């Protein structure tokens, strides 16, 4: 495979349509590098150095970071399309890129202006995170943080990590806080031995009595210090939900592309029958199912795109996402994941014996998408939440995060 990496744009156009074109072209320019890197990531159980270099060089990792800090912020629909394109190449790469670029956007939002300029002085600062609480002790000027945090996607390439912990508020109720730790102050535990999404490197890390100053402590569900970033305008959960559906739908489209390409050569029973069986493309039941699977991917994608256009309207008006739209975003994410798993599963089964090999793309997609669907944000629990909303049982106060 020949790399088609081109020199990155030093700055992207300001007009939304032009910036969208630049963002999508940036992904296209590194497609071959990411495809090679995906193989390396799978075997190395972490995002490959090749892939992270391509993502950085192309400026894709800056799409949630404000322009004044060296980023190139895009709108919600474009962010979805960028991750969808990467998901078509490799869902593990898309997942890791999403976590790291979201982390950069969060980092730019939650710290003070002076701290942000210091952190981003050398380029886009990437961040990984875990919401599993550790422990922290209040001391003069900050907290001393200890604990072990797991499922930290992108950990090996993050400049900072978020270590969350619980403290009591003035009423004595537990509240979540987060400490920003430089990666050099933690120990990475090589424990990412999993069925799918191996290339995300979602290992654990531990910290042992690390001091974190107050200016690096924040409320992960709060509004932060800046009010003009995507995170500050969306809130944490919508910020995450805008991109994750793209990676699974991109992977589902890749699975369909694979089975369409292979179908003319697949003949059920061709190894043992005396007479040559018809190719899959000649079988009406396969044609019918292929048509349905394609329509289901398109329908799930349409719900996502329609929802994100509404998100853009809210952000453009200077408002915040309210419960009805948040529910629609979660529902769209759950539908995208469930649809994608079912599409990949059907494509895998139609591919026959070749699909069960370790190096089969459909085998990898089957493992990866079933692993993604186990994540809270992408799971079927989103349909339960949607039902609660439909039935009038849900409010801003009792809504679960995932």
C-alpha positions, -999 to +999 in steps of 0.1 A: +000+000+000+014+034-009+010+064+015-008+094+002+000+117+031+003+153+020+015+184+038-012+196+062-029+230+060-013+255+083-047+269+090-082+260+080-107+283+063-132+300+087-164+296+067-182+265+079-186+248+045-149+255+036-137+243+070-158+211+066-141+205+032-107+210+047-114+186+076-127+158+054-098+163+030-074+160+059-087+126+067-085+115+031-049+127+030-038+102+057-061+073+048-034+050+037-012+058+067-041+050+090-048+018+072-012+006+077-012+019+112-044+000+120-026-033+115+002-022+137-022-010+163-040-043+164-009-063+170+006-037+194-026-033+215-024+005+213-027+032+187+005+029+165+030+057+164+024+059+127-013+066+132-008+092+159+018+110+138-006+111+109-035+123+130-013+151+145+002+162+112-031+164+095-045+186+123-075+162+128-068+161+165-075+198+168-111+198+157-124+204+192-097+228+203-102+265+199-083+282+170-065+306+194-049+276+211-037+261+178-068+241+170-094+242+142-129+238+157-155+222+134-193+221+138-211+190+152-221+175+118-185+179+105-171+163+136-194+133+131-183+130+094-146+132+103-149+103+128-172+084+104-145+086+078-118+073+102-143+046+114-145+034+078-108+028+079-106+014+114-130+017+144-102+014+170-083+043+154-116+063+153-123+056+189-089+066+201-088+097+180-122+107+193-112+103+229-079+122+225-094+151+205-124+154+229-099+154+257-080+182+241-112+202+238-120+196+274-086+205+285-089+238+267-122+245+284-117+235+321-085+253+330-078+291+332-067+310+302-032+314+314-029+276+322-044+267+288-019+288+270+009+272+289-004+237+282-010+243+245+022+263+239+039+233+223+009+222+202-024+204+207-023+188+242-041+155+241-059+141+272-072+107+281-096+100+310-114+076+333-145+084+353-139+056+378-133+074+411-100+072+429-091+089+461-078+123+470-068+141+501-072+179+505-039+197+513-027+232+511-030+244+475-045+213+460-051+176+464-029+145+468-043+119+444-040+081+446-057+052+430-060+030+399-081+041+369-091+017+341-104+017+305-083+047+296-084+048+258-056+067+241-035+065+273-002+059+256-004+090+235-020+114+260-001+144+273-024+145+303-048+121+320-079+129+341-081+111+374-115+115+390-123+113+426-152+120+450-154+147+477-183+159+499-200+192+490-212+217+516-243+196+522-222+164+527-233+148+494-206+132+472-196+151+441-172+142+414-140+162+408-112+156+383-074+161+386-052+167+355-020+147+358+009+149+333+014+114+319+049+114+333+035+113+368+015+081+364+023+045+359+007+028+329-004-008+335-002-031+305-035-048+311-054-043+278-061-079+269-095-079+252-118-094+225-121-063+203-108-027+200-074-039+208-058-010+190-072+016+214-046+008+241-073+013+268-050+002+296-052+012+333-030+037+351-022+043+387-010+072+407+006+071+441+003+103+462+006+127+434+001+164+443-022+183+419-025+220+423-060+236+425-056+252+391-055+216+376-086+205+395-121+208+379-157+196+379-159+172+349-197+178+347-194+215+352-190+244+327-153+251+330-134+284+327-142+291+290-176+297+276-168+297+238-157+261+232-177+232+219-176+215+254-188+246+272-217+251+247-227+215+246-220+201+281-200+169+287-225+142+276-236+158+244-200+167+236-192+129+236-224+119+219-218+140+188-190+119+174-192+084+187-220+072+164-199+082+134-173+056+141-197+026+142-217+037+111-184+042+092-174+006+102-208-007+092-205+009+058-171-007+055-186-041+062-212-036+035-185-025+011-165-056+019-194-081+013-205-063-019-170-067-032-167-103-022-202-115-031-196-122-068-169-147-057-188-164-028-206-196-038-222-215-009-211-251-011-187-245-039-160-266-022-180-298-020-208-297-046-202-313-080-221-285-097-211-249-093-236-231-070-248-196-078-228-166-065-243-147-037-251-118-061-275-141-080-295-151-049-327-130-044-327-136-006-292-121-004-302-092-026-332-085-004-311-086+028-283-064+013-309-038+003-324-038+038-290-036+055-280-007+034-313+011+041-308+005+079-274+021+079-287+051+059-317+055+083-295+054+114-271+079+098-300+102+088-312+103+124-277+112+136-272+139+109-307+154+115-300+155+153-266+171+149-280+198+126-303+206+155-273+207+178-256+232+154-287+254+156-286+254+194-249+263+195-253+290+168-280+305+189-258+306+219-280+282+238-273+249+256-286+215+247-318+207+267-333+174+277-354+166+246-324+171+223-300+153+247-324+123+247-325+124+209-287+124+207-285+094+231-312+075+212-294+082+179-261+068+193-277+037+207-295+031+174-263+036+154-245+011+175-272-016+175-277-012+137-240-014+131-235-045+151-263-062+133-251-051+099-215-063+106-228-096+120-249-103+088-220-094+065-197-117+085-221-146+082-225-141+045-188-140+039-184-177+047-153-195+059-129-168+049-144-144+075-133-165+105-096-161+099-077-139+123-066-115+096-101-112+081-114-076+082-150-088+088-137-108+118-121-077+132-151-056+126-173-081+143-151-081+174-146-043+174-183-034+171-195-058+197-169-044+220-180-008+213-216-017+221-206-027+256-197+009+263-223+028+283-227+056+258-232+033+229-252+005+246-289-004+244-295+012+278-301+043+257-334+029+246-345+025+282-336+061+288-356+071+257-386+052+269-384+070+303-384+103+284-414+093+262-433+082+293-426+115+311-406+098+338-373+116+331-362+150+342-329+169+342-324+159+378-330+122+376-315+115+341-286+090+342-253+100+325-253+068+305 
